[in-house]
């Protein structure tokens, strides 16, 4: 029995930049609409994209603290594309853009009792334009978003702030799309690009970090394909132990699967490449393009409750915290420990989303 190959062109480029006192993460996803195309070896290649116009982007703001003040987590979602963008697109039409507006408010917490302020933002824009590689009218959909977590530390002993922001761009697969697959199992290709990043790391009284993740889920469960957390030149990679997952380095996230065995990469090799780039200036300067290949996964048949049978999601997130010593018997070490415990709880909560 020949296996169909379903190509999810989840074109994601993500980068992170850090100013003097903020951590921020920027990500981009894009796709084009195509019909199933027969390829060599009599298998079928399908690029899923018909849900692009209906997709939402999801925001998380918090938990945030500023001295005695606390808020979050606050969540919101909004349509990635406007009605004007999803009407019939004709060859030669100018690009259409739509600005995101639904990052949860308030984005400023404070000043608290010691003068500290936590600041978070989430902004972005979607774009529909003509695919320059097509001889016919093929709309090309993309979405860019940026999340920022920063703050102002009060000068009074005991001052502290903690800020967190995240943007998630999910991709849903529906029964109508999956019905084109002739078998009960399929291969799924997910390209993902990390464009760059930096932070000041973690030290006495402060922490700054950024990260990304890629996941696949159905009603029967989820698979964590990759998680990246970076702080300074320290990098942690996470992912489920999936024997049917292969990870490739690729040249072009918009191209068809590039399954050169010479480009296979292990998690250890990816970890070493990230650490090598971050060492010295804490900056991830060289983009890394990855292709995830999930082989022989069952074609899902159970609705996830939102009309989709499967969902691929990628996120970019940023976190920053700082504290001054408490007066009296509370030491700086204990304040920092509290901050680290808060970070751990947040990461655990991310894993349960």
Secondary structure as the mmCIF struct_conf table of DSSP 4:
data_model
#
loop_
_struct_conf.conf_type_id
_struct_conf.id
_struct_conf.beg_label_comp_id
_struct_conf.beg_label_asym_id
_struct_conf.beg_label_seq_id
_struct_conf.end_label_comp_id
_struct_conf.end_label_asym_id
_struct_conf.end_label_seq_id
HELX_LH_PP_P HELX_LH_PP_P1 UNK A 2 UNK A 3
STRN STRN1 UNK A 4 UNK A 8
STRN STRN2 UNK A 11 UNK A 17
BEND BEND1 UNK A 20 UNK A 21
STRN STRN3 UNK A 22 UNK A 32
STRN STRN4 UNK A 37 UNK A 38
HELX_RH_3T_P HELX_RH_3T_P1 UNK A 40 UNK A 42
STRN STRN5 UNK A 44 UNK A 47
TURN_TY1_P TURN_TY1_P1 UNK A 50 UNK A 51
HELX_RH_3T_P HELX_RH_3T_P2 UNK A 52 UNK A 54
STRN STRN6 UNK A 56 UNK A 61
STRN STRN7 UNK A 64 UNK A 66
TURN_TY1_P TURN_TY1_P2 UNK A 67 UNK A 68
STRN STRN8 UNK A 69 UNK A 71
STRN STRN9 UNK A 74 UNK A 79
BEND BEND2 UNK A 80 UNK A 81
TURN_TY1_P TURN_TY1_P3 UNK A 83 UNK A 86
BEND BEND3 UNK A 87 UNK A 87
TURN_TY1_P TURN_TY1_P4 UNK A 91 UNK A 92
HELX_LH_PP_P HELX_LH_PP_P2 UNK A 93 UNK A 95
STRN STRN10 UNK A 96 UNK A 99
HELX_LH_PP_P HELX_LH_PP_P3 UNK A 103 UNK A 104
BEND BEND4 UNK A 105 UNK A 105
HELX_LH_PP_P HELX_LH_PP_P4 UNK A 106 UNK A 106
STRN STRN11 UNK A 108 UNK A 110
TURN_TY1_P TURN_TY1_P5 UNK A 113 UNK A 114
BEND BEND5 UNK A 115 UNK A 115
STRN STRN12 UNK A 117 UNK A 130
TURN_TY1_P TURN_TY1_P6 UNK A 132 UNK A 133
BEND BEND6 UNK A 135 UNK A 136
STRN STRN13 UNK A 139 UNK A 152
BEND BEND7 UNK A 155 UNK A 156
TURN_TY1_P TURN_TY1_P7 UNK A 157 UNK A 158
STRN STRN14 UNK A 160 UNK A 173
HELX_RH_AL_P HELX_RH_AL_P1 UNK A 175 UNK A 178
TURN_TY1_P TURN_TY1_P8 UNK A 179 UNK A 180
BEND BEND8 UNK A 183 UNK A 184
STRN STRN15 UNK A 185 UNK A 198
STRN STRN16 UNK A 202 UNK A 203
TURN_TY1_P TURN_TY1_P9 UNK A 204 UNK A 205
STRN STRN17 UNK A 206 UNK A 218
TURN_TY1_P TURN_TY1_P10 UNK A 219 UNK A 220
STRN STRN18 UNK A 221 UNK A 231
TURN_TY1_P TURN_TY1_P11 UNK A 232 UNK A 233
STRN STRN19 UNK A 234 UNK A 238
TURN_TY1_P TURN_TY1_P12 UNK A 243 UNK A 244
STRN STRN20 UNK A 245 UNK A 249
BEND BEND9 UNK A 251 UNK A 251
TURN_TY1_P TURN_TY1_P13 UNK A 253 UNK A 254
BEND BEND10 UNK A 255 UNK A 256
HELX_LH_PP_P HELX_LH_PP_P5 UNK A 257 UNK A 257
HELX_RH_3T_P HELX_RH_3T_P3 UNK A 261 UNK A 263
STRN STRN21 UNK A 264 UNK A 264
HELX_RH_AL_P HELX_RH_AL_P2 UNK A 267 UNK A 278
TURN_TY1_P TURN_TY1_P14 UNK A 279 UNK A 281
BEND BEND11 UNK A 282 UNK A 282
STRN STRN22 UNK A 283 UNK A 284
BEND BEND12 UNK A 286 UNK A 286
STRN STRN23 UNK A 288 UNK A 298
HELX_LH_PP_P HELX_LH_PP_P6 UNK A 299 UNK A 300
BEND BEND13 UNK A 302 UNK A 302
BEND BEND14 UNK A 305 UNK A 307
BEND BEND15 UNK A 309 UNK A 309
STRN STRN24 UNK A 310 UNK A 323
HELX_LH_PP_P HELX_LH_PP_P7 UNK A 325 UNK A 326
BEND BEND16 UNK A 327 UNK A 327
TURN_TY1_P TURN_TY1_P15 UNK A 328 UNK A 329
HELX_RH_AL_P HELX_RH_AL_P3 UNK A 332 UNK A 351
TURN_TY1_P TURN_TY1_P16 UNK A 352 UNK A 352
#
